[in-house]
Amino acid sequence: RPDAFAYLETHCHDPYLDDESREVAAALDAAAADFVRRSQRAGMMRSGPPDVLVAMVFGAFVGLHKHARLRGRSLSRSELDTARDATWHMVAA
């Protein structure tokens, strides 16, 4: 849902979220941080604060989405593979 994603990424939603929505967001953040910690313990991901590493990857994803949207087309398999590899190298051990 590219249009919904674009909308969500251009608005600050916190002021009008209810408690349940904030809990869902917190659970998603906690799951992502837990994934990073487990990956770090396994030696697969670089050291550093999990929330920072998650933000870096998410920022890359947002930038990639905006890039594709501005071009008015979906990214090719090759472009997606390039993005995946570059993003992984950003956080890999």
C-alpha positions as CSV (number, residue, x, y, z in Angstrom):
1,R,0.0,0.0,0.0
2,P,2.4,2.7,-1.2
3,D,-0.1,5.5,-0.8
4,A,-0.9,4.6,2.8
5,F,2.8,4.3,3.6
6,A,3.5,7.7,2.0
7,Y,0.8,9.3,4.1
8,L,2.0,7.7,7.3
9,E,5.6,8.8,6.7
10,T,4.6,12.5,6.1
11,H,2.6,13.0,9.2
12,C,3.3,13.0,13.0
13,H,0.6,10.7,14.5
14,D,1.5,10.6,18.1
15,P,-0.8,13.4,19.3
16,Y,-4.0,11.7,18.3
17,L,-3.1,8.0,18.8
18,D,-5.0,6.2,21.5
19,D,-3.4,4.0,24.1
20,E,-4.0,0.8,22.2
21,S,-2.3,2.2,19.1
22,R,0.7,3.3,21.2
23,E,0.9,-0.2,22.7
24,V,1.0,-1.7,19.2
25,A,3.8,0.7,18.1
26,A,5.7,-0.1,21.3
27,A,5.4,-3.8,20.8
28,L,6.6,-3.5,17.2
29,D,9.6,-1.4,18.4
30,A,10.4,-4.0,21.1
31,A,10.2,-6.9,18.7
32,A,12.6,-5.1,16.3
33,A,15.0,-4.3,19.1
34,D,14.9,-7.9,20.3
35,F,15.7,-9.1,16.8
36,V,18.7,-6.8,16.8
37,R,19.9,-8.0,20.2
38,R,19.6,-11.7,19.2
39,S,21.5,-11.0,16.0
40,Q,24.2,-9.1,17.9
41,R,24.6,-12.0,20.4
42,A,24.9,-14.4,17.4
43,G,27.6,-12.2,15.9
44,M,25.6,-11.3,12.8
45,M,25.0,-7.7,13.5
46,R,27.3,-4.9,14.5
47,S,27.3,-3.6,18.1
48,G,25.4,-0.5,19.0
49,P,22.1,0.5,20.4
50,P,19.3,-1.6,18.9
51,D,17.0,1.3,18.5
52,V,19.6,3.2,16.5
53,L,20.2,0.3,14.1
54,V,16.5,-0.2,13.6
55,A,16.1,3.5,12.8
56,M,18.9,3.3,10.3
57,V,17.4,0.4,8.4
58,F,13.9,1.9,8.6
59,G,15.3,5.2,7.3
60,A,16.8,3.4,4.3
61,F,13.5,1.7,3.6
62,V,11.6,5.0,3.8
63,G,14.2,6.6,1.5
64,L,13.9,3.8,-1.0
65,H,10.1,4.0,-1.0
66,K,10.2,7.7,-1.6
67,H,12.8,7.3,-4.4
68,A,10.5,4.7,-6.2
69,R,7.4,6.9,-5.7
70,L,9.1,9.9,-7.2
71,R,10.1,7.8,-10.2
72,G,6.6,6.7,-10.6
73,R,7.4,3.0,-10.8
74,S,8.2,0.0,-8.8
75,L,11.8,-1.0,-8.2
76,S,13.2,-3.8,-10.3
77,R,14.4,-7.1,-8.6
78,S,17.9,-6.0,-9.3
79,E,17.4,-2.6,-7.6
80,L,15.7,-4.3,-4.6
81,D,18.6,-6.8,-4.3
82,T,21.1,-3.9,-4.4
83,A,19.1,-2.1,-1.7
84,R,18.9,-5.2,0.4
85,D,22.6,-5.9,0.2
86,A,23.6,-2.3,1.0
87,T,21.2,-2.1,3.9
88,W,22.5,-5.4,5.3
89,H,26.1,-4.2,5.0
90,M,25.2,-1.1,7.0
91,V,24.3,-3.2,10.1
92,A,26.2,-6.4,9.6
93,A,29.0,-7.4,11.9
